[in-house]
């Protein structure tokens, strides 16, 4: 079944002008494009999209790992500063409530 504003209006019982007034025609257009993607997309386009999706996922993982590494670096700096000041790092964490 084709996906457009008129069919959505008939199925939902709302007037198509109401859908357009609230900007839902844009959502319907995006959904129609996504629905039609599987039929109209060539294997090369599908492969390219999969690579783009994979690279985005890798970028998210890299960002998460950077945040974790920055946290570890802060802990190392805190322990190094504690040793430099003559404080036992184990005692530092016990008094801060993280142990």
N, C-alpha and C positions, 0 to 999 in steps of 0.2 A: 504494500500500500504506500503510495507516495506521501511524503511528509512535507506539508506546507501549512501555512496559517489557516487556510480554509478548512482542511481536514481536522486540524487540531481544534478549531472553533466548533465544528460539528460534534466532535467526540466529547468535548468538555462542556458544551452547552453555553459557552460564552460567545459574544459577538466578536467577529474578527477585528473590528475597529477597537474594541476594548483591549484585545491582545496587543495591537499595535500601539495603543495609547500608553500602555505600561512597559513598552519595550520588549515584550515577550517574543515579538516576531524575530528578533535577533537570535534569541535562544533556539527558536524553531529552525532558523536557517542554519545555525551551527550543528544542530542535531541532524538535520537533513544532509549536511555535508559529511558528517561522520558516518551516517547510515549508508550513504552512497560511496564512501571511500573503499569499502571492500570490493565493490563491483567494478569500479572505474580505475582502481589503482593497479598499475603494472607491477610485475614482480620486482623490477628494478627500483621502483618507488617504494615498495614495501620493504625491500632490503635497506634502502637508504634511511627510511623512517625508523627501522629497528636499530640501525647504527646510531642514529641521533638520540634515540631513547636510551640506548646503552651508555652513550657518552654522558648524557645528563645524569644518569644514575651514578656513574663513576664520579662525576664532579660533586654530587651530593655526599657520597661516601668520603671523598677526599676532604671536603669541608668539615665533616663530622670528625674525622681523624685529626685534623689540624686543631680543632677545639680541644680534643682529648689530650693531644700532645702539649698544648699550651697549659693545660691544667697540671700535667706532670711536671712541666718546666717550672711552674710556680712553686710546686711542692719542693722540688730540688733546690730552688733558690732560697726558700724559707729554711730548709734544713742546713744549707750551706752557711747562711747568715747566722743561724743559731749556733753552729759549731764555731764560727769565727768569733762570736761573742762569748763563747765558753758555756753554752747551754747544751745539754744533752738533747738531741733531736727527738728521742723517744719521750722525754719529759715534756717537750714542747707540744707534742700531739696529745699527750694525756691531759695537760692542763687546758687545752683548747676544746676538749670534748669530742674530738674526732677519733680517738682511740677506742 
